[in-house]
Amino acid sequence: MNTEDKQAHARKKRDLTQGPVMGHLLRLGIPMTIGIVAVMSAAVVDTWYISRLGTIPLAAISFCVPVLFALQSLSIGLGIGASSVVSRAAGEGNRDHMARLVTDALLLAVLIVATVSVVGVLSVDPLFRLLRAPPELMPDIRAYMHIAFIGSAFIVAPMVAGNLLRALGDARLPGITMVAGAVINLILDPFLIFGIGPFPRMELAGAALATVLSNVTAVLVMGWIMVHREKLVLLHIPPWAELKESWGEVLRIGLPAVGTNMINPISLAILTAVFASFGTAAVAGLGVAGRIEFLFAIPLLALSASIGPITGQNGGAGNTPRVREAFTASFRIVFIWTAFTGITLFLLAGTIARVFSNDPDVVAVSRFVLMVVPLTAAGYGVVIATAAGFNALGRPFPGLVMSFGRSLVLTSAGAWIGGIYFGLTGAIAAMALSNIISGIVVWFWVRRAPMHVRKRKEMTLAPR
């Protein structure tokens, strides 16, 4: 079997319009879960290294986090938009159209990131003054953010390229590169932060540089795969009308996806303010519980990244029964996983809470949250899986409405009202009820919703 035959055989194995849907979900989701765990572990260790530098650097990086999250949300949105259009083209079996979309999506990401990089570097001081960063933190903030903005292409590109590869049915390579990047980050951190051996002591600038350099590997590997294995990067620029159509389709999905990703931190900020009215221990307890819940929710996040390529490819192929089957299978995974984690956390809530705090008030709050809220996490899983599935069908606004309704209307407003009338217990109960109500509403909606893709205009492709 020659090279071209091997590549054709490999593409056939990655064809998500064939084979068991549940198997595809697991094949795509497991590498993503491992990759997210690796990245989160590297972030935790990175923070620990920075904490060794003292309180001021640690406070400085805390101010940087919201800006980094906004950059990450931009990456996720662009990746979701690109994945949506490419997965549908893959389902249609049109490789010329796929190549054009991949190239145009990557070019759009480069232009947006270049703009963000320039604007970011020039606006660090006014931006962080707006965020009320104290003057004594600004030298460390500048040192970190200048490198982060300059190297933003290496932060955004792997996320976009990873989404594109998953859209083609390849989750293994993005997962491997996420793990490799995390390992490289962990290796570089102490050398660049503390100046070990021949390396200069760069402190926060070293932490930023380690993150950027760790992503260079991912960019090089996935870029090579796109160009040489998949042959999906074209070297000519198409006519403006065609480019505008491609970019418009990516942004039509990507911008609502950015909005959806920004809703959760806004909701968390409101929720924190609600808990703050009950004292510092309540906020600390919510923080402990939230970190534990996030760790257990990683498979749900991986699932939401896995369903899109399946619904997109099958929607593009016009196979709506398999699209519906993908939602059914994903909900089954959600219910099994959340039942296991909910029961586990209910039984171990007190033990886990005491690992993170000796304060009895903090332990009491985090224990109560962990006993109640994870039991209802299936609703959260249903919402994010549904949003991701419909993004890939070219229909991003249902997901935006679902996330807005769950996070801001039910969770944030519900916790505020519950806190007023029933105290801290009412606020926590509202968090659980928001999962239950949103999950039931979305589940019934999916049962009746049409599973077809949003039709796009046919484009006249420039010759390859």
FIDRENRO-644167 format. One record per residue (C-alpha): x, y, z; residue in three letters. Coordinates in steps of 0.1 Angstrom, whole numbers, padded with zeros to 4 digits, always signed. Example, Ala and Ser with C-alpha at 12.3 -4.5 7.8 and 13.67 -1.06 7.14 Angstrom:
BEGIN
+0123-0045+0078ALA+0137-0011+0071SER
This chain:
BEGIN
+0000+0000+0000MET+0015+0033-0011ASN+0015+0065+0009THR-0016+0080-0008GLU-0035+0048-0002ASP-0025+0047+0035LYS-0036+0083+0039GLN-0069+0076+0022ALA-0074+0046+0045HIS-0066+0067+0075ALA-0092+0093+0064ARG-0118+0067+0060LYS-0112+0055+0096LYS-0117+0091+0108ARG-0150+0094+0088ASP-0176+0102+0115LEU-0205+0095+0091THR-0197+0058+0094GLN-0194+0034+0124GLY-0209+0035+0159PRO-0217+0070+0172VAL-0209+0061+0208MET-0175+0048+0197GLY-0167+0080+0180HIS-0177+0101+0210LEU-0154+0081+0232LEU-0126+0081+0207ARG-0127+0118+0204LEU-0135+0125+0240GLY-0109+0105+0259ILE-0078+0121+0243PRO-0094+0155+0249MET-0100+0147+0285THR-0064+0137+0290ILE-0052+0169+0272GLY-0074+0192+0293ILE-0062+0175+0325VAL-0026+0180+0314ALA-0031+0216+0306VAL-0049+0223+0338MET-0022+0205+0358SER+0005+0227+0341ALA-0015+0258+0350ALA-0017+0248+0387VAL+0020+0241+0389VAL+0028+0273+0370ASP+0008+0292+0397THR+0027+0274+0424TRP+0061+0284+0409TYR+0049+0320+0407ILE+0037+0319+0443SER+0074+0311+0453ARG+0083+0346+0440LEU+0061+0363+0466GLY+0028+0380+0471THR+0032+0408+0445ILE+0039+0385+0415PRO+0011+0362+0426LEU-0013+0391+0428ALA-0001+0404+0394ALA-0008+0371+0377ILE-0043+0371+0393SER-0050+0404+0375PHE-0037+0389+0343CYS-0061+0359+0344VAL-0093+0377+0332PRO-0074+0391+0302VAL-0059+0357+0294LEU-0094+0342+0297PHE-0107+0367+0272ALA-0079+0357+0248LEU-0087+0320+0254GLN-0124+0327+0247SER-0114+0343+0214LEU-0094+0312+0206SER-0123+0289+0215ILE-0148+0309+0195GLY-0126+0310+0164LEU-0119+0273+0168GLY-0156+0264+0171ILE-0165+0285+0141GLY-0137+0269+0120ALA-0146+0234+0132SER-0183+0239+0124SER-0177+0249+0087VAL-0150+0224+0082VAL-0168+0194+0097SER-0199+0201+0075ARG-0177+0203+0045ALA-0161+0170+0055ALA-0195+0154+0057GLY-0203+0167+0022GLU-0171+0150+0010GLY-0159+0181-0007ASN-0121+0182-0001ARG-0116+0213-0023ASP-0141+0232-0002HIS-0126+0218+0030MET-0091+0230+0019ALA-0104+0264+0011ARG-0122+0267+0044LEU-0092+0255+0065VAL-0069+0279+0047THR-0093+0308+0051ASP-0100+0301+0087ALA-0063+0300+0096LEU-0057+0332+0077LEU-0086+0349+0096LEU-0071+0336+0129ALA-0037+0350+0120VAL-0051+0385+0111LEU-0073+0387+0142ILE-0044+0376+0165VAL-0020+0400+0149ALA-0045+0428+0156THR-0050+0417+0192VAL-0013+0414+0197SER-0005+0450+0186VAL-0035+0465+0204VAL-0028+0445+0235GLY+0009+0455+0238VAL+0000+0491+0233LEU-0029+0491+0258SER-0015+0471+0288VAL-0012+0501+0311ASP-0047+0517+0304PRO-0063+0482+0304LEU-0050+0473+0338PHE-0057+0507+0352ARG-0093+0501+0342LEU-0091+0468+0360LEU-0079+0487+0391ARG-0045+0470+0393ALA-0023+0488+0420PRO+0007+0507+0407PRO+0031+0484+0425GLU+0019+0454+0404LEU+0023+0471+0370MET+0060+0461+0364PRO+0052+0424+0368ASP+0019+0428+0348ILE+0038+0445+0320ARG+0065+0418+0320ALA+0040+0390+0317TYR+0014+0405+0294MET+0039+0420+0268HIS+0052+0385+0262ILE+0017+0369+0263ALA+0004+0394+0237PHE+0034+0392+0214ILE+0032+0354+0216GLY-0006+0352+0213SER-0004+0336+0179ALA+0012+0305+0196PHE-0016+0305+0222ILE-0045+0309+0197VAL-0031+0288+0168ALA-0030+0254+0186PRO-0066+0258+0198MET-0078+0266+0163VAL-0057+0239+0146ALA-0068+0214+0173GLY-0105+0221+0166ASN-0099+0217+0128LEU-0082+0183+0133LEU-0110+0172+0155ARG-0135+0183+0129ALA-0117+0159+0105LEU-0121+0131+0131GLY-0086+0132+0145ASP-0086+0137+0183ALA-0054+0117+0190ARG-0029+0142+0176LEU-0045+0173+0193PRO-0046+0153+0226GLY-0009+0143+0223ILE+0002+0179+0215THR-0018+0192+0245MET+0000+0168+0268VAL+0034+0175+0251ALA+0029+0212+0255GLY+0020+0209+0292ALA+0051+0188+0298VAL+0074+0213+0280ILE+0058+0241+0300ASN+0065+0223+0332LEU+0101+0217+0322ILE+0108+0253+0311LEU+0090+0270+0340ASP+0117+0266+0368PRO+0146+0274+0344PHE+0130+0306+0330LEU+0113+0318+0362ILE+0142+0313+0386PHE+0171+0315+0363GLY+0185+0280+0368ILE+0218+0271+0350GLY+0226+0293+0320PRO+0191+0308+0319PHE+0185+0344+0331PRO+0161+0349+0360ARG+0130+0363+0343MET+0103+0357+0370GLU+0068+0365+0356LEU+0082+0371+0321ALA+0098+0337+0323GLY+0064+0321+0331ALA+0048+0338+0301ALA+0077+0328+0278LEU+0075+0292+0290ALA+0038+0291+0280THR+0045+0306+0246VAL+0074+0283+0238LEU+0054+0252+0249SER+0028+0260+0223ASN+0054+0264+0196VAL+0057+0226+0194THR+0019+0222+0190ALA+0019+0248+0162VAL+0048+0231+0143LEU+0033+0196+0146VAL-0002+0205+0137MET+0009+0228+0110GLY+0030+0200+0094TRP+0000+0177+0096ILE-0023+0202+0079MET+0001+0210+0051VAL+0017+0176+0044HIS-0006+0148+0057ARG-0040+0164+0051GLU-0029+0187+0023LYS-0055+0212+0034LEU-0035+0245+0034VAL-0036+0263+0000LEU-0009+0287-0010LEU-0030+0311-0030HIS-0054+0338-0018ILE-0089+0334-0032PRO-0110+0362-0046PRO-0123+0387-0020TRP-0160+0376-0024ALA-0150+0340-0016GLU-0128+0350+0013LEU-0155+0372+0027LYS-0180+0343+0025GLU-0156+0319+0043SER-0148+0345+0070TRP-0184+0354+0074GLY-0194+0318+0080GLU-0166+0312+0105VAL-0175+0344+0124LEU-0212+0337+0123ARG-0206+0307+0145ILE-0174+0319+0162GLY-0187+0353+0176LEU-0218+0337+0194PRO-0194+0310+0207ALA-0171+0337+0221VAL-0202+0352+0238GLY-0212+0318+0252THR-0178+0313+0267ASN-0178+0347+0283MET-0212+0341+0300ILE-0198+0317+0326ASN-0171+0340+0341PRO-0197+0368+0343ILE-0221+0344+0360SER-0193+0333+0384LEU-0185+0370+0392ALA-0222+0376+0401ILE-0224+0344+0421LEU-0193+0353+0440THR-0208+0387+0449ALA-0240+0369+0461VAL-0219+0346+0484PHE-0198+0376+0496ALA-0229+0390+0513SER-0227+0359+0536PHE-0191+0365+0545GLY-0156+0356+0535THR-0160+0319+0546ALA-0189+0316+0521ALA-0168+0329+0492VAL-0139+0306+0502ALA-0162+0276+0505GLY-0177+0284+0470LEU-0142+0286+0456GLY-0131+0253+0470VAL-0162+0235+0458ALA-0159+0252+0424GLY-0124+0239+0418ARG-0134+0204+0427ILE-0165+0205+0405GLU-0144+0218+0376PHE-0121+0188+0379LEU-0150+0164+0378PHE-0166+0183+0349ALA-0135+0179+0326ILE-0150+0149+0308PRO-0182+0169+0302LEU-0161+0197+0286LEU-0143+0171+0265ALA-0176+0156+0254LEU-0188+0191+0243SER-0157+0193+0222ALA-0164+0158+0207SER-0200+0160+0197ILE-0195+0189+0173GLY-0174+0170+0147PRO-0200+0142+0147ILE-0230+0164+0143THR-0212+0186+0118GLY-0200+0158+0095GLN-0233+0139+0096ASN-0253+0171+0092GLY-0232+0180+0062GLY-0238+0146+0048ALA-0276+0150+0053GLY-0277+0121+0078ASN-0300+0136+0104THR-0308+0103+0121PRO-0271+0100+0131ARG-0271+0136+0142VAL-0300+0128+0166ARG-0282+0096+0177GLU-0252+0117+0186ALA-0272+0139+0210PHE-0289+0108+0225THR-0255+0090+0230ALA-0239+0122+0245SER-0268+0126+0269PHE-0263+0089+0280ARG-0226+0096+0287ILE-0236+0128+0307VAL-0261+0109+0329PHE-0237+0080+0336ILE-0207+0102+0344TRP-0227+0128+0365THR-0244+0100+0385ALA-0210+0085+0394PHE-0195+0119+0403THR-0226+0132+0421GLY-0227+0101+0443ILE-0190+0101+0449THR-0189+0138+0459LEU-0220+0134+0481PHE-0203+0106+0501LEU-0168+0123+0502LEU-0178+0160+0504ALA-0167+0165+0540GLY-0134+0147+0536THR-0126+0166+0504ILE-0136+0200+0520ALA-0113+0194+0550ARG-0083+0187+0527VAL-0086+0223+0514PHE-0094+0242+0546SER-0093+0239+0584ASN-0119+0266+0589ASP-0152+0249+0600PRO-0173+0276+0583ASP-0154+0272+0550VAL-0157+0234+0553VAL-0195+0236+0560ALA-0202+0257+0529VAL-0180+0237+0505SER-0194+0204+0519ARG-0230+0216+0514PHE-0223+0227+0478VAL-0205+0195+0469LEU-0233+0174+0484MET-0260+0191+0465VAL-0249+0208+0432VAL-0230+0179+0416PRO-0260+0156+0419LEU-0277+0179+0394THR-0247+0184+0370ALA-0264+0163+0343ALA-0284+0194+0334GLY-0251+0214+0329TYR-0238+0186+0307GLY-0269+0185+0286VAL-0267+0222+0280VAL-0231+0224+0269ILE-0233+0192+0247ALA-0264+0206+0230THR-0248+0240+0224ALA-0217+0224+0209ALA-0238+0201+0187GLY-0259+0229+0173PHE-0228+0251+0168ASN-0215+0224+0144ALA-0248+0224+0125LEU-0243+0261+0118GLY-0269+0271+0143ARG-0251+0289+0172PRO-0279+0310+0187PHE-0297+0281+0205PRO-0265+0275+0225GLY-0261+0311+0233LEU-0297+0313+0245VAL-0293+0281+0265MET-0261+0293+0282SER-0275+0327+0289PHE-0306+0313+0304GLY-0289+0287+0326ARG-0259+0308+0338SER-0273+0343+0341LEU-0311+0340+0345VAL-0314+0307+0365LEU-0281+0305+0383THR-0271+0341+0390SER-0305+0357+0394ALA-0318+0325+0411GLY-0290+0325+0437ALA-0295+0363+0443TRP-0333+0358+0449ILE-0328+0326+0468GLY-0302+0343+0490GLY-0325+0371+0498ILE-0354+0349+0509TYR-0337+0318+0522PHE-0301+0328+0530GLY-0271+0308+0519LEU-0291+0276+0517THR-0314+0293+0492GLY-0285+0305+0471ALA-0270+0270+0469ILE-0304+0254+0462ALA-0309+0278+0433ALA-0276+0266+0418MET-0289+0231+0418ALA-0323+0240+0405LEU-0308+0259+0376SER-0291+0227+0364ASN-0323+0207+0368ILE-0346+0232+0351ILE-0322+0240+0322SER-0314+0204+0316GLY-0351+0194+0314ILE-0360+0223+0291VAL-0331+0216+0268VAL-0337+0179+0267TRP-0373+0184+0257PHE-0363+0210+0231TRP-0337+0186+0215VAL-0363+0159+0212ARG-0384+0181+0190ARG-0357+0203+0173ALA-0349+0197+0136PRO-0314+0182+0131MET-0306+0196+0097HIS-0277+0220+0091VAL-0281+0256+0083ARG-0279+0260+0046LYS-0249+0281+0033ARG-0246+0298+0000LYS-0227+0278-0026GLU-0194+0293-0034MET-0175+0293-0067THR-0141+0280-0056LEU-0109+0294-0071ALA-0089+0267-0086PRO-0064+0249-0063ARG
